[in-house]
Amino acid sequence: MSTKVTKAVITAAGRGTRFLPTVKGYAKELVPIINKPNIQCLVEEAIAAGINEICIVHRHGEKTIKRYFTPDTDWQLYLESINKTEALDSLRSIWKSLKTLKFVPQSPRLPYGNGAPALAAKSFIGNDPFVYMFGDDLIVEKNTGRYLKKMISTFEKYSPSAVVSVKDVGPTEIVRYGSAKYLEDPKYPNRISGMYEKLPASEAPSFFGQGGRFVIDGAKLFPVISKQSTGLNNEFWLADAINTLAAQDVVLTEATDKESDWMTTGDPLRWLKANIAVALNDNTIATELKDFIKKL
């Protein structure tokens, strides 16, 4: 069992029906953020934070994600012929940086929900600590990996069961997310007693909504999640496992900030907002985009 966090699991097992008809042809995680698939942004974030082993859990029978991350001789030869080999430099960097890039199909026998990919990746995780990343979420930051490094640092400093990403989403948006309930504990900063899914503002314990990043102790997670039943809306929620861990041990949160903003890309409107946010962080296109928006 390792004490250093070097593994990450990226969840990519959904069908993404809100992006039909586009995702009839490829996985929703390949829908681009500017010129890169969403999932490539996550892989690069993990690598920048010190991760060198990544497992992508994809829908059973889905092949486009693995094909995307596999070197392609035809493309390489074509780009050489037109002297544009730098177009695939970002992918080549991923291949060079990773010790392991594994693709695991999620069995149809597993329950539906965002906790199921952890069960699918159990043999990859073992008893090690690992990063868990929702495949349709994004951290928008100029310094890639900055926020995830903070989460990992908090985990390695305090050795909790888990560190959960949160963002102050305010009273209007909190109903869309799990809401953190905080405990006063001088020994452990930002300790929570649990996450409470999709409550209205009047019932939410805080406006800190659960983001799409977790750092989790695999040895503590699997005894809990392997016995867990489906919960709200008959879904298998990772938040339910986090709540059990919070009751049994210590679970902490790490909040995003202005330098590292969490955004979801799970529906077309929020995907578009994320694209704009990323573009405004890109000095090569930000000025022209701002000028365009002003003229609308």
Protein Blocks (a to p, Z undefined) as FASTA:
>chain_A
ZZbdfbdcddffbgolmlccklmmpcfklpcghjacfklmmmmmmmmnopabdcddddeh
iaklmmmmpccfklmmmmmmnopakmmmmmmmmmmmpmbdcdddddfkbccdjklmmmmm
mmmnmmadcddddfkbccddfbghklmmmmmmmmmmnopabdcddddebjmlmmmpccdd
ddddfklghiafbdcehiafklmmbfcdcdfbdcddfklmmmmmmmpccdehhiacfklm
mmmmmmmmccddddddfklccddfkbfklmmmmmmmmmmmpmklmmmmmmmmmmZZ
